[in-house]
């Protein structure tokens, strides 16, 4: 994967993942910190992109964890 400043193909920013999943950005960041979801591809120190398929995993996370 290219680590240029351009968006890798098939990847989106955290806001798009949270919108698609119906959860907040903080929730996505929490799941990443806890190791429940993979981290972003960093293209810059403050810019990361997530695989677009994580939206479904993030929205199902409460069910998978028994909440």
Short mmCIF file of the C-alpha atoms (twelve columns), coordinates in Angstrom:
data_MODEL
# 
_entry.id   MODEL 
# 
loop_
_atom_site.group_PDB 
_atom_site.id 
_atom_site.type_symbol 
_atom_site.label_atom_id 
_atom_site.label_alt_id 
_atom_site.label_comp_id 
_atom_site.label_asym_id 
_atom_site.label_seq_id 
_atom_site.Cartn_x 
_atom_site.Cartn_y 
_atom_site.Cartn_z 
_atom_site.pdbx_PDB_model_num 
ATOM 1  C CA . UNK A 1  0.000   0.000  0.000  1 
ATOM 2  C CA . UNK A 2  1.244   3.429  -0.833 1 
ATOM 3  C CA . UNK A 3  1.978   5.705  2.079  1 
ATOM 4  C CA . UNK A 4  1.658   8.854  0.020  1 
ATOM 5  C CA . UNK A 5  -0.638  11.657 1.110  1 
ATOM 6  C CA . UNK A 6  -3.298  10.408 -1.283 1 
ATOM 7  C CA . UNK A 7  -6.135  8.172  -0.203 1 
ATOM 8  C CA . UNK A 8  -5.343  4.500  -0.787 1 
ATOM 9  C CA . UNK A 9  -7.889  2.784  -3.031 1 
ATOM 10 C CA . UNK A 10 -10.734 1.219  -1.037 1 
ATOM 11 C CA . UNK A 11 -9.974  3.271  2.073  1 
ATOM 12 C CA . UNK A 12 -11.922 6.097  3.699  1 
ATOM 13 C CA . UNK A 13 -11.420 8.550  6.551  1 
ATOM 14 C CA . UNK A 14 -12.682 7.819  10.045 1 
ATOM 15 C CA . UNK A 15 -15.672 10.136 9.644  1 
ATOM 16 C CA . UNK A 16 -16.974 8.069  6.748  1 
ATOM 17 C CA . UNK A 17 -16.515 4.835  8.717  1 
ATOM 18 C CA . UNK A 18 -18.393 6.271  11.698 1 
ATOM 19 C CA . UNK A 19 -21.202 7.599  9.476  1 
ATOM 20 C CA . UNK A 20 -21.639 4.252  7.711  1 
ATOM 21 C CA . UNK A 21 -21.456 2.304  10.978 1 
ATOM 22 C CA . UNK A 22 -23.765 4.658  12.877 1 
ATOM 23 C CA . UNK A 23 -21.289 5.094  15.734 1 
ATOM 24 C CA . UNK A 24 -19.121 8.012  16.818 1 
ATOM 25 C CA . UNK A 25 -15.513 8.602  15.855 1 
ATOM 26 C CA . UNK A 26 -14.506 8.061  19.473 1 
ATOM 27 C CA . UNK A 27 -16.100 4.621  19.361 1 
ATOM 28 C CA . UNK A 28 -14.058 3.673  16.289 1 
ATOM 29 C CA . UNK A 29 -10.897 4.980  17.969 1 
ATOM 30 C CA . UNK A 30 -11.719 2.992  21.113 1 
ATOM 31 C CA . UNK A 31 -12.168 -0.225 19.109 1 
ATOM 32 C CA . UNK A 32 -8.786  0.378  17.446 1 
ATOM 33 C CA . UNK A 33 -7.049  1.065  20.806 1 
ATOM 34 C CA . UNK A 34 -8.518  -2.110 22.274 1 
ATOM 35 C CA . UNK A 35 -7.388  -4.142 19.260 1 
ATOM 36 C CA . UNK A 36 -10.929 -4.957 18.143 1 
ATOM 37 C CA . UNK A 37 -10.430 -3.266 14.772 1 
ATOM 38 C CA . UNK A 38 -7.229  -2.777 12.780 1 
ATOM 39 C CA . UNK A 39 -5.675  0.665  12.805 1 
ATOM 40 C CA . UNK A 40 -5.583  3.062  9.881  1 
ATOM 41 C CA . UNK A 41 -3.098  3.277  7.046  1 
ATOM 42 C CA . UNK A 42 -1.218  6.450  7.930  1 
ATOM 43 C CA . UNK A 43 -0.505  8.729  4.982  1 
ATOM 44 C CA . UNK A 44 0.713   11.591 7.143  1 
ATOM 45 C CA . UNK A 45 1.334   12.163 10.833 1 
ATOM 46 C CA . UNK A 46 -2.255  13.329 11.353 1 
ATOM 47 C CA . UNK A 47 -3.996  11.547 8.476  1 
ATOM 48 C CA . UNK A 48 -5.113  7.945  8.369  1 
ATOM 49 C CA . UNK A 49 -7.457  5.922  6.218  1 
ATOM 50 C CA . UNK A 50 -9.474  2.865  7.193  1 
ATOM 51 C CA . UNK A 51 -10.577 -0.041 5.039  1 
ATOM 52 C CA . UNK A 52 -14.148 0.736  3.954  1 
ATOM 53 C CA . UNK A 53 -15.241 -2.750 5.067  1 
ATOM 54 C CA . UNK A 54 -14.673 -1.826 8.724  1 
ATOM 55 C CA . UNK A 55 -17.997 0.012  8.802  1 
ATOM 56 C CA . UNK A 56 -19.958 -3.234 8.983  1 
ATOM 57 C CA . UNK A 57 -17.580 -4.678 11.592 1 
ATOM 58 C CA . UNK A 58 -17.851 -1.524 13.706 1 
ATOM 59 C CA . UNK A 59 -21.646 -1.484 13.554 1 
ATOM 60 C CA . UNK A 60 -21.791 -5.171 14.595 1 
ATOM 61 C CA . UNK A 61 -19.240 -4.796 17.413 1 
ATOM 62 C CA . UNK A 62 -21.758 -4.374 20.275 1 
ATOM 63 C CA . UNK A 63 -23.519 -7.589 19.188 1 
ATOM 64 C CA . UNK A 64 -20.206 -9.447 18.857 1 
ATOM 65 C CA . UNK A 65 -19.166 -8.332 22.344 1 
ATOM 66 C CA . UNK A 66 -22.473 -9.320 23.906 1 
ATOM 67 C CA . UNK A 67 -23.852 -5.826 24.600 1 
# 
